[in-house]
Amino acid sequence: MFNRRSTTPLPPGKYRMGGTHFKNDQAFIKTAVGDVQRLEEYCGLTRESALLDWGCGAGRLAVGVREHFGHIRDYHGVDIQAELIEWADQNLAGPHFRFSYVNVSNERYNPEGLPDRTLAAAPGSVDVFYAYSVFSHMNDEDTPAYLQLIAEALAPGGRAFVTCFVEEDVAPWEENPEGYGPLDWKGRLHCTRFARWHFEDHVNAARLAVDRFEHGRETDGQSLYVLRCR
Ligand SMILES: C[S@@+](CC[C@H](N)C(=O)[O-])C[C@H]1O[C@@H](n2cnc3c(N)ncnc32)[C@H](O)[C@@H]1O
């Protein structure tokens, strides 16, 4: 797509990424550019930033960075699905754009993966951290552990933009809550929902603070958090 190497289309539905939300290429690019603009506005993303796109899938956000900025200092996409990273590496990687596969376990996306959690980022190296629809598929042990890793990875003044399902007056953590949201949740970690107080306890325990909270306006009714180090 970017570098004019082979542009093999990803077979629809073969890989688990964003469900049916991206109806065509234009919608896909529009959401990506919109998110890059929000990263600029909410998290201070600039051409000089190092951006970590954690759970990048096939690199949707990289397309938005390219459209909006041309490039930034460092876009780094990380995912646990080897085929998606292989595709992104062949089609989207180039100067200032790189992708890493990590063989880490997630019951939905990589159940045979290793238990050792990593963000594949050096401590203090990330100006802007982005995790769209990643905590929406995460168990209640991985979540606080990854929030801790985010706090370690952020550079001074850095911000993290993450989405997840949070509601008031629900169980602390629930998998595939019946009757909740627009979909009929199926299979491990299709939808993981947190009580707001519980997710924010994890945030506080990681020594992060909430900079911005917007309830229910993201994909399938997820909420947006912008987090910073305390
Ligand atoms: C619903 S998709 C979202 C993809 C992308 N963020 C987007 O918005 O287009 C969730 C992605 O998170 C990835 N993922 C889940 N757990 C992960 C982990 N521990 N480390 C890195 N990626 C992970 C999955 O492989 C999947 O590609």
The ligand as a Gaussian input file, in Angstrom:
#p B3LYP/6-31G(d) Opt

LIG

0 1
 C       -9.816000      -5.992000      17.570000
 S       -8.171000      -6.013000      16.971000
 C       -7.791000      -4.286000      16.796000
 C       -6.736000      -4.018000      15.749000
 C       -6.276000      -2.575000      15.621000
 N       -5.885000      -1.997000      16.905000
 C       -7.331000      -1.696000      14.983000
 O       -7.962000      -0.909000      15.688000
 O       -7.530000      -1.811000      13.788000
 C       -7.248000      -6.458000      18.439000
 C       -5.779000      -6.738000      18.131000
 O       -5.035000      -6.829000      19.357000
 C       -4.068000      -7.837000      19.209000
 N       -3.609000      -8.253000      20.553000
 C       -4.331000      -8.885000      21.501000
 N       -3.559000      -9.107000      22.594000
 C       -2.332000      -8.582000      22.320000
 C       -1.097000      -8.495000      23.041000
 N       -0.965000      -9.019000      24.269000
 N       -0.037000      -7.881000      22.460000
 C       -0.153000      -7.356000      21.206000
 N       -1.282000      -7.431000      20.463000
 C       -2.363000      -8.035000      21.023000
 C       -4.790000      -8.906000      18.398000
 O       -3.928000      -9.833000      17.791000
 C       -5.569000      -8.062000      17.385000
 O       -4.839000      -7.835000      16.212000

